[in-house]
Amino acid sequence: MAWRAERHQAVEIEVRARLSALDDVVDLEGAPAGRRPRSASGRAERPPGFRLCMWLPRGLTRVKSALRRMFGGGLLAHPIPVYLGRISFGLYIFHQAVAQGVLLHVDVPWPLRLGLTLALTLCLAALSYVLLERPFLRLKMRFTYVRSAPV
């Protein structure tokens, strides 16, 4: 584990050095090169989101590996996420219209409104998959272009 920490530290130092070199050549905030405010140590001050940009990828990687350890990597292979992936285009297409319709025409507390919106969106997406997408996916197999081999 110690080598990992050393490796992360080495990568972080390298990234900081490259960003510092890039700072001297090009200013990403639009100021002429070399005109950015400097700290007392002489280094260019970083934009407000710099630390977030440095630490966010590391944090996301750690979350991903923790989830993989917890669920054994098979969470997305479960039938529910697989089915939601199949109907995802319908979810994307219908969610806004359903949410607006429920918001304008149904006067119930927000938790019930949210549940109704989710249920209606799932139903519409499933219907559109069965009635529209699946038949066109079957047709796609008939019209697949196959390049013939040279004679």
C-alpha positions in Angstrom: 0.0 0.0 0.0 2.9 2.3 0.6 4.0 2.2 -3.0 0.5 3.3 -4.0 0.7 6.4 -1.9 4.2 7.1 -3.2 3.0 6.6 -6.8 0.0 9.0 -6.2 2.3 11.5 -4.7 4.7 11.2 -7.6 1.9 11.6 -10.2 0.5 14.6 -8.3 3.9 16.3 -8.3 4.3 15.7 -12.0 0.9 17.0 -12.8 1.5 20.1 -10.7 4.9 20.7 -12.4 3.3 20.4 -15.9 0.4 22.7 -14.9 2.9 25.2 -13.6 4.9 25.0 -16.8 1.7 25.4 -18.8 0.9 28.4 -16.6 4.0 30.2 -17.8 3.2 29.6 -21.4 -0.6 30.0 -21.6 -3.0 31.5 -19.1 -6.2 29.6 -19.1 -8.1 32.5 -17.6 -7.4 34.9 -20.5 -4.7 37.0 -19.0 -1.5 37.4 -20.9 1.1 34.8 -20.0 3.1 35.7 -16.9 0.5 38.3 -15.7 -1.4 36.1 -13.3 -1.4 37.2 -9.7 1.5 35.6 -7.8 1.6 34.4 -4.2 4.3 35.4 -1.7 6.4 32.4 -2.9 6.3 33.6 -6.5 4.0 30.8 -7.8 1.0 31.7 -9.8 -2.2 31.6 -7.8 -4.6 28.9 -8.9 -8.2 29.4 -10.0 -10.9 28.7 -7.4 -11.8 25.2 -8.7 -8.2 24.0 -9.1 -8.1 21.9 -6.0 -11.4 20.3 -6.9 -10.1 19.5 -10.4 -7.0 17.9 -8.8 -8.9 15.8 -6.3 -12.1 14.9 -8.0 -10.7 12.2 -10.3 -8.9 10.5 -7.4 -12.1 10.6 -5.3 -14.2 9.2 -8.1 -11.7 6.4 -8.7 -11.8 5.5 -5.0 -15.6 5.5 -5.0 -15.7 3.2 -8.1 -13.3 0.7 -6.6 -15.1 0.7 -3.3 -18.4 0.0 -5.1 -16.7 -2.8 -7.1 -15.4 -4.3 -3.8 -18.8 -4.1 -2.1 -20.9 -5.5 -5.0 -18.4 -7.7 -6.6 -18.6 -5.9 -9.9 -21.9 -7.6 -10.7 -24.3 -4.8 -9.8 -24.8 -3.6 -13.3 -25.3 -7.2 -14.5 -28.4 -7.5 -12.4 -31.6 -7.7 -14.5 -33.1 -4.4 -13.2 -30.2 -2.2 -14.4 -30.0 -4.2 -17.6 -33.7 -3.6 -18.3 -33.4 0.1 -17.4 -30.5 0.3 -19.9 -32.8 -1.2 -22.6 -35.5 1.3 -22.0 -33.2 4.2 -21.3 -33.9 6.0 -24.6 -37.6 6.1 -23.7 -36.8 7.3 -20.2 -34.8 10.1 -21.7 -37.4 11.1 -24.3 -40.5 11.0 -22.0 -39.2 12.2 -18.6 -39.5 15.9 -19.2 -43.0 15.8 -20.7 -44.3 13.5 -18.0 -42.8 15.7 -15.2 -44.3 18.8 -16.7 -47.7 17.1 -17.2 -47.8 15.8 -13.6 -46.6 19.2 -12.3 -49.3 21.1 -14.1 -52.3 18.8 -13.8 -51.9 16.8 -10.5 -52.2 18.6 -7.2 -50.7 16.3 -4.6 -47.7 16.6 -2.2 -44.3 16.4 -3.9 -43.3 12.8 -2.8 -46.5 11.5 -4.5 -45.9 13.6 -7.5 -42.3 12.3 -7.8 -43.5 8.7 -7.5 -46.3 9.2 -10.0 -43.8 10.8 -12.4 -41.4 7.9 -12.1 -44.1 5.3 -12.5 -45.6 7.0 -15.6 -42.2 7.6 -17.2 -41.2 3.9 -16.6 -44.5 2.8 -18.1 -44.2 5.0 -21.2 -40.6 4.1 -21.7 -41.4 0.3 -21.5 -44.3 0.7 -23.9 -42.2 2.7 -26.4 -39.5 0.0 -26.2 -42.0 -2.8 -26.9 -44.0 -1.0 -29.5 -41.4 1.0 -31.3 -37.8 0.2 -30.5 -37.9 -3.6 -30.6 -39.6 -3.9 -34.0 -37.0 -1.4 -35.5 -34.2 -3.3 -33.9 -35.4 -6.5 -35.5 -35.6 -4.7 -38.9 -32.0 -3.5 -38.4 -30.8 -7.1 -38.7 -32.4 -7.5 -42.1 -30.8 -4.4 -43.6 -27.3 -4.7 -42.2 -24.8 -4.0 -44.9 -22.2 -6.7 -45.4 -19.2 -5.8 -47.6 -18.4 -8.6 -50.0 -14.9 -10.0 -50.2 -12.8 -9.1 -53.2 -12.8 -11.7 -56.0 
